[in-house]
């Protein structure tokens, strides 16, 4: 149970980090995520079936996701289409692309295909009866490497500039930089990470499906908001950490709903409803905190 929650939390934590980049850093409502994740899963499945090395398959998946992000960014920046609509258009078109990648099949099983996780499982069985422990450690290392790389990236000049773009675009323009190029780079990076998440998810689940990413952006936002309640900080290291912690907490809540929801007459079909209500609750609590904070500052000025 705990191993499964941690594995899914770490894997989908990569996607939550990508959502953090688009929604929090760039202030860009990117719906491409729902298409980039199954695209990464499809690319990984096709590559593994054709016996390509998993590392090379991950690289191709990242490039595929980055290409999807590039399409969204170009539609938004060059055609001046709103960010939300640009992401929806790309997400819709990606369904046909995914079917093409999968040779017009809706599903590719990987149960008899050698993956990174099967190698780890076989290795771990030599030391313990619970092979999931090895997968937990591997997923933890992967997500930590990605987290540390993002921390270093956002501490560099380009990353700092990218962060400034979301909060103050006019500052970027006044410095003689092209905000469109920065936005394109950030969206490509985020969707490349989402595709990597989809690739790992396909290996863990044992299949790739055209509907793999349904509701991904909603779960990513829910995880991101849950993490923001766990830690309050503006330091980039803690910002990325809480995204991962939020992913684990979200997967734990979904596990509890699936396994114990029958006590309140819930079933797996209600999980999307629960996720939506969870996001609404997070937004309402955040607004209440902002109102209270504003009231405190107002009263402070009056007292003075």
HELIX and SHEET records of a PDB file:
HELIX    1   1 UNK A    2  UNK A   19  1                                  18    
HELIX    2   2 UNK A   20  UNK A   25  3                                   6    
HELIX    3   3 UNK A   33  UNK A   49  1                                  17    
HELIX    4   4 UNK A   54  UNK A   78  1                                  25    
HELIX    5   5 UNK A   83  UNK A  101  1                                  19    
HELIX    6   6 UNK A  116  UNK A  124  1                                   9    
HELIX    7   7 UNK A  132  UNK A  155  1                                  24    
HELIX    8   8 UNK A  157  UNK A  167  1                                  11    
HELIX    9   9 UNK A  169  UNK A  174  1                                   6    
HELIX   10  10 UNK A  179  UNK A  205  1                                  27    
HELIX   11  11 UNK A  216  UNK A  230  1                                  15    
HELIX   12  12 UNK A  236  UNK A  260  1                                  25    
HELIX   13  13 UNK A  261  UNK A  264  5                                   4    
HELIX   14  14 UNK A  268  UNK A  270  5                                   3    
HELIX   15  15 UNK A  271  UNK A  303  1                                  33    
SHEET    1   A 2 UNK A 107  UNK A 109  0                                        
SHEET    2   A 2 UNK A 207  UNK A 209 -1                                        
END                                                                             
